Amino acid sequence: MRVFRSIQGYKNWRNEISTSSKLGFVPTMGFLHEGHLSLVRNSVQENNYTVVSIFVNPVQFNNREDLEKYPRNETRDIAMLEEAGCDIIFMPSIEEMYPEEITESYSFPALDDVMEGVFRPGHFNGVAVVVARLFKIILPNISYFGKKDYQQYMIIKELARQQFPDLIIKGMETIREKDGLAMSSRNVRLSVVERENADMIFQLMTRAKKLKEEFSPAEIEKHIANMLVNAGFAKVEYIQISDADTLEPVHQWKDSSKPRIFIAAWLGNVRLIDNMELI
Ligand code: AMP
């Protein structure tokens, strides 16, 4: 496994490999866990080469404290990627990725003006800026994204459709802890008590599948919001049942054949997001 910190170093390697080889790419912000590694292992299985990027992208953070407290552990990440069979780590500095003022801007009508788009203004523009730059540097054939960040996955698919038509975007299922909590680099910031309550999100999303027989989407959204507040969640930003393809709110079950529930809520100082198919 090789580690490149410069774009030029990576490009030299990229120019040397056969044009017929398949290259899989997994963009990450590091502090890796089994969720990231499931993407990496899929890529290793399906491609000749797997490139993983580690870059905590300041442009996608709309909250300064979140950026400052974002956990990092380069040495551990490198060891985990070696073990998972990764070939190349691309780990640029901020100056390497953003040597000049950022001028590009993106919008993805309908996809980025709901949920995370509302509560994290500028977030998806920042994601699109870095991912488009990374795609242009890495030149992958397939790129892997987690459905843990389902809205991001939909936006990246749209970005690829518009600008990288030959690139395949694959969405991978969410990897969870034993109690159902979606793995996330931010989970280490939960206190012991908060961590014990954090599985509520998974429990309630699972319950929503059953409640669907009897209750409307709005009734379920309200019920879950109340339950989270009662369980000690500091703030519920949204509970939204939306169509998995359009992300449009589902008002009546008959309006969507693929309803999905999306949740964003704060437990102490940590913002958790999760989602689940309601079929
Ligand atoms: P991040 O480092 O949080 O930016 O995540 C990098 C990639 O890993 C994104 O495509 C995420 O959606 C994906 N990912 C993060 N957590 C999980 C998880 N628990 N299961 C599956 N994929 C995940």
Residues whose N, C-alpha, C, O or C-beta is under 5 A from the ligand:
A	BS01	AMP	P27 T28 M29 G30 G35 H36 Y144 F145 G146 K147 K148 D149 M172 E173 T174 I175 A182 M183 S184
